Amino acid sequence: MPVKRQNRLWLFSLLANIHRFVHPHQPDMSITVSEEYISRKLSQALPPAGSSSDGSSEVALDENTRLKCAAVLVPLVWEHEEWHLLYTRRTDRVESHKGQVSFPGGACDEGETTPEQTALREAEEEIGIESKDVRVLGRLANLITITYFRVTPVVGVVKWPTVFRVGEHEVARIFTIPLGWLANPSNRWQFERSDSRRSLIVYHPYDGEMVWGATARITVDFLNALGYS
């Protein structure tokens, strides 16, 4: 394990233990709502047609800011009689966000006209999930990242179990976390910022992995859309 990631994991594990000592841990729930319910909630959570769908920004913006197009797939899998989210951990050979947990996704290619096209293509390139094995349920509001990407999260149910074909240059590990664990506020910190940006979210380590930053924000936005805040 790279030293930087090892130190970060050690620090977050220590903070998690302190947090559990100070704040009694709430029991995790099992989230078993229907696909129809999820799709309806996603539709209701989006801004009205014609208005901006930019939900939050990690950077200050002005009229001269140029944003790049990107999309991620937020993969839902049904495992052990409850919903899980699927994540990847990036390798240390990628150009940015080395060793960090993320959803499959990336920049829009020329000719792509919808976020769904981008998210599904990237998921197939990174971990081998074919578009025919993903049932898209809806979108979340856009997120503007510190690298000036306007990211559209696309939520989809992935056929499970499935066989992955991993792009070894990009992906070090694929894993899932129960949605009920992610919904439990006892399992995460929320740090308020001094500026106008939204708070920084950091999850406690789960099976040796840390979900934080933009990926954690998308996760919580999804949970909020479903009514689990």
SULKA-V986118 format. One record per pair of residues at least 24 apart in sequence whose ideal C-beta (glycine too) atoms are under 6 Angstrom apart, sorted by the first residue. I is the first residue (numbers start at 1). J is the second residue. Records with the same first field share a line. If there is no record, write none. Layout:
I: J / J
//
This chain:
2: 92 / 99
5: 99
9: 205
12: 205 / 210
13: 205
16: 204
25: 186
26: 184 / 186
28: 180 / 181 / 184
29: 180
30: 82 / 180
31: 82 / 83 / 179 / 180
32: 82
38: 137
39: 137 / 138
41: 225 / 226
42: 138 / 225
43: 138
45: 225
53: 141 / 142
54: 142
55: 141
56: 143 / 198
57: 144
58: 145 / 146
59: 146
67: 148 / 150
68: 149
69: 108
70: 107 / 149 / 151
71: 105 / 115 / 118 / 119 / 152 / 154
72: 103 / 105 / 119 / 151 / 153
73: 104 / 105 / 119 / 123 / 154 / 156
74: 103 / 153 / 155
75: 158
76: 157
77: 158 / 160 / 176
78: 160
82: 178
83: 179
84: 176 / 178
85: 177 / 179
86: 176
87: 175
88: 171 / 174
89: 172 / 173
91: 172
93: 169
94: 170
101: 209 / 211 / 215
102: 215
115: 152 / 154
116: 154
119: 154
126: 167 / 170 / 171
127: 164 / 166 / 174
128: 164 / 165
129: 158
133: 159
134: 158
140: 221 / 222
143: 214
145: 214
153: 218
177: 206
182: 219
183: 223 / 228
//
